[in-house]
């Protein structure tokens, strides 16, 4: 309408069960034509609910609707993480009365145990090529970072340190890993090459910074910072920017970028109950997502839809 130009068109012949997906693909097409950025309407999110002492892992559309249960358990499920191709989810389950890591096929529902070493196995994160997982293991005493082949096998210790290192996340180019460590006396975010060399501190504002998430273009980092007694979502440009609090809530957790890098999904509390929110990177536009009943937490935004 603005340019007075025909920007193209699309049409789909679909079954009634696929109408929602087709509508989202049309929305993605329109969004990309108008903005030049790929749309995320047809992407998916994973999240966990707790209701009546039962935990469930859900896979849902990016608006929180059309949720399908991937796993139900009386024991906690935490840290779901999408594989880069969107076909698998890694997550931590306490079914065996201790945290172990599974890889779950979204299409078939089959899963396999990937990390059940002595002690705690937690915080899985995929490498961009989908071949490696960064995980936190306490097999040698204390929480330490390891690299593990996605097909299993013996993990490789990433850093030799006496501190607690956890919550790893790969940089988009796969060359570095961002993680949380208390090596400076309080939890802060650090960066290290996948070789295990060159540890650098990333966050310097505040005394408690956790849960790093990186934008797909590697430009932004989102994380949770404790400000006073409040846990607030912050966004910072990695090239020397200042961190900015972008939420008005006080119990934020688990930020995750959309695959086009334009939005964040995170868990928070509203009126005493957990909820999922999306926000633009400047915090000016927010929306609460619909979701299953119960307390909602641990969101992770999947990759672009692959027809």
C-alpha positions in Angstrom: 0.0 0.0 0.0 2.8 2.4 0.8 4.8 1.9 -2.3 1.9 1.1 -4.6 3.6 -2.1 -5.7 2.6 -5.8 -5.9 5.1 -7.6 -3.6 4.1 -11.1 -4.7 1.8 -13.8 -3.4 1.6 -17.4 -2.2 -1.0 -20.1 -2.1 -1.3 -23.4 -0.3 -3.6 -26.4 -0.7 -3.7 -27.8 2.8 -5.6 -30.2 5.0 -7.8 -28.7 7.7 -5.3 -29.9 10.3 -2.6 -27.8 8.6 -4.5 -24.5 8.3 -2.7 -23.0 11.3 0.7 -23.8 9.9 -0.2 -22.5 6.4 -1.5 -19.2 7.9 1.8 -18.8 9.8 3.8 -19.5 6.6 1.7 -16.8 4.8 2.4 -14.4 7.7 6.1 -15.2 7.4 6.0 -14.4 3.7 4.3 -11.1 4.2 6.6 -10.1 7.1 9.7 -10.8 5.0 8.4 -8.9 2.0 7.6 -5.9 4.2 10.7 -5.9 6.5 13.4 -7.8 4.6 13.7 -10.1 7.7 12.5 -13.7 7.9 9.3 -14.1 9.9 9.1 -16.4 12.9 5.3 -17.1 12.9 5.8 -20.7 11.8 8.6 -21.4 14.2 8.1 -23.4 17.5 9.0 -23.0 21.1 9.5 -25.6 23.8 8.6 -25.0 27.4 7.9 -26.8 30.6 4.8 -26.7 32.8 4.3 -27.9 36.4 0.7 -28.7 37.5 -0.4 -30.9 40.3 3.1 -32.1 41.0 3.5 -33.2 37.4 6.0 -31.8 34.9 5.4 -31.7 31.1 7.6 -30.7 28.2 5.6 -29.0 25.5 6.3 -28.2 21.9 4.1 -25.3 20.7 3.7 -22.8 18.0 5.6 -19.5 18.5 2.4 -17.9 19.9 2.1 -20.6 22.5 -0.9 -22.2 20.9 -1.2 -25.8 19.5 0.9 -27.3 22.2 1.8 -31.0 21.9 3.2 -32.9 24.9 6.6 -34.4 24.3 7.1 -35.8 27.8 5.2 -36.1 31.1 6.9 -37.0 34.4 6.4 -36.7 38.2 10.0 -35.5 38.4 11.3 -32.1 37.2 12.2 -31.5 33.5 14.5 -28.5 32.9 16.7 -26.9 30.3 15.1 -27.9 26.9 17.3 -26.9 24.0 16.5 -27.2 20.3 18.9 -28.8 17.9 19.9 -26.4 15.0 17.7 -28.3 12.5 14.7 -28.3 14.8 14.4 -32.1 14.7 15.5 -32.8 18.3 15.3 -31.4 21.8 18.0 -32.0 24.5 16.7 -31.7 28.0 17.5 -32.6 31.6 15.2 -35.1 33.4 15.2 -36.1 37.1 13.3 -39.4 36.5 16.2 -41.4 37.8 16.3 -39.2 41.0 19.3 -37.3 39.6 19.7 -34.9 36.7 20.6 -36.8 33.4 20.4 -35.5 29.8 18.3 -37.0 27.1 18.0 -36.2 23.3 14.4 -36.4 22.2 13.3 -36.7 18.5 10.4 -34.3 18.1 9.0 -36.2 15.1 9.0 -39.7 16.5 8.9 -39.1 20.2 11.8 -41.5 20.7 14.6 -40.4 23.0 18.1 -41.6 24.0 20.1 -41.0 27.1 23.1 -38.9 26.2 24.7 -38.1 29.6 24.3 -40.2 32.8 27.7 -39.8 34.4 28.5 -39.8 38.1 26.9 -36.8 39.8 24.9 -34.1 38.1 24.4 -33.9 34.3 22.8 -30.6 33.2 22.6 -27.5 31.0 22.8 -29.0 27.5 23.6 -26.5 24.6 23.9 -27.5 20.9 26.8 -26.4 18.7 25.6 -24.6 15.5 26.4 -27.7 13.4 24.4 -30.0 15.7 27.4 -32.3 16.2 28.4 -31.4 19.7 26.7 -30.6 23.0 28.2 -28.4 25.7 27.1 -29.7 29.1 27.7 -29.2 32.8 28.9 -32.2 34.7 30.0 -32.8 38.3 31.6 -36.1 37.6 35.0 -34.9 38.8 33.7 -32.8 41.7 32.1 -29.3 41.3 30.2 -28.2 38.2 32.4 -28.0 35.2 32.0 -27.6 31.4 32.5 -30.5 29.0 32.0 -31.0 25.3 30.1 -34.2 24.3 29.5 -35.7 20.9 25.8 -35.6 20.1 25.9 -39.3 19.3 27.4 -40.0 22.8 30.8 -41.2 24.0 33.3 -39.8 26.4 33.1 -36.1 27.2 36.0 -33.7 26.9 36.7 -31.3 29.7 36.6 -27.7 28.4 38.3 -25.8 31.2 40.4 -26.8 34.2 39.1 -24.6 37.1 38.2 -24.8 40.7 35.1 -22.7 40.3 31.5 -23.5 39.4 31.1 -23.2 35.6 27.7 -23.8 34.1 25.0 -22.6 31.6 27.1 -22.9 28.5 25.9 -21.5 25.1 27.7 -21.5 21.8 28.4 -18.4 19.8 26.7 -18.5 16.4 30.0 -19.2 14.6 30.7 -22.1 16.9 34.1 -20.8 17.9 33.3 -19.7 21.4 31.2 -20.7 24.4 29.6 -18.2 26.8 29.0 -19.5 30.3 28.3 -18.5 33.9 31.1 -18.8 36.5 31.7 -17.7 40.1 35.4 -17.6 39.6 35.4 -13.8 40.4 33.5 -14.3 43.6 29.9 -13.9 42.2 28.1 -15.3 39.2 29.1 -13.5 36.0 29.1 -14.3 32.3 32.4 -15.3 30.7 33.5 -16.4 27.2 36.0 -19.1 26.2 37.2 -20.5 22.9 36.1 -24.1 22.2 39.7 -25.1 22.6 39.4 -24.2 26.3 41.8 -21.2 25.9 41.3 -17.5 26.3 38.7 -17.1 29.1 37.3 -13.5 29.1 34.8 -11.9 31.4 31.8 -10.5 29.5 29.5 -8.9 32.2 30.8 -6.2 34.6 27.6 -4.4 35.7 25.9 -5.9 38.7 27.0 -8.6 41.1 24.8 -11.5 39.9 24.4 -12.3 36.1 23.2 -15.6 34.8 21.4 -17.4 32.0 23.1 -16.0 28.9 21.5 -16.2 25.4 23.1 -15.0 22.2 21.3 -13.5 19.2 21.7 -15.5 16.0 23.8 -12.7 14.4 26.1 -12.7 17.5 25.5 -9.0 18.1 23.4 -9.2 21.3 23.5 -11.1 24.6 20.5 -11.4 26.8 20.8 -12.5 30.4 19.2 -12.3 33.8 20.7 -9.8 36.3 19.7 -9.5 40.0 19.0 -5.9 40.8 18.3 -5.4 44.4 16.0 -8.4 45.1 14.6 -8.5 41.6 15.7 -10.7 38.7 15.3 -8.8 35.5 16.0 -9.5 31.8 18.8 -7.4 30.4 20.1 -7.0 26.8 23.6 -5.8 25.9 25.4 -5.3 22.7 28.5 -7.4 22.8 30.7 -4.9 21.0 31.1 -2.7 24.0 27.5 -1.8 24.7 25.8 -1.0 28.0 23.3 -3.5 29.5 19.7 -2.4 29.5 16.9 -3.8 31.6 14.0 -4.4 29.3 11.3 -5.8 31.6 9.2 -4.3 34.4 8.8 -7.7 36.1 10.9 -9.0 39.0 11.2 -12.7 38.6 12.5 -13.2 35.0 14.3 -16.3 33.9 15.4 -18.3 30.8 15.7 -15.8 27.9 15.8 -17.2 24.4 16.1 -15.3 21.1 13.8 -15.8 18.1 15.7 -17.2 15.1 15.5 -13.9 13.3 17.0 -12.1 16.4 14.2 -9.6 16.6 12.4 -11.0 19.7 13.1 -12.6 23.0 10.9 -15.2 24.9 11.4 -15.5 28.6 9.6 -16.8 31.7 8.5 -14.5 34.4 5.8 -14.1 37.1 2.6 -12.1 36.7 0.1 -11.9 39.6 2.0 -14.6 41.4 2.0 -17.2 38.5 4.6 -18.1 36.0 4.0 -16.9 32.5 5.8 -16.7 29.1 6.4 -13.3 27.6 7.9 -12.1 24.3 9.6 -8.7 24.0 11.4 -6.7 21.4 15.0 -6.1 22.2 14.3 -2.6 23.4 11.5 -3.8 25.7 9.0 -1.5 24.1 6.6 -4.1 22.7 5.7 -7.1 24.9 3.1 -9.9 24.7 2.1 -12.7 27.0 1.9 -16.0 25.3 -0.9 -18.4 25.7 0.2 -21.7 27.1 -1.0 -24.8 29.0 -2.3 -24.6 32.5 0.0 -24.6 35.5 3.2 -22.8 36.1 5.1 -22.2 32.8 8.9 -22.0 32.7 12.1 -22.8 30.7 11.2 -21.5 27.2 13.5 -22.2 24.3 12.8 -20.8 20.8 13.3 -23.2 18.0 15.0 -22.6 14.5 13.2 -21.5 11.4 10.6 -23.8 9.9 11.9 -26.2 7.3 9.2 -27.4 4.9 
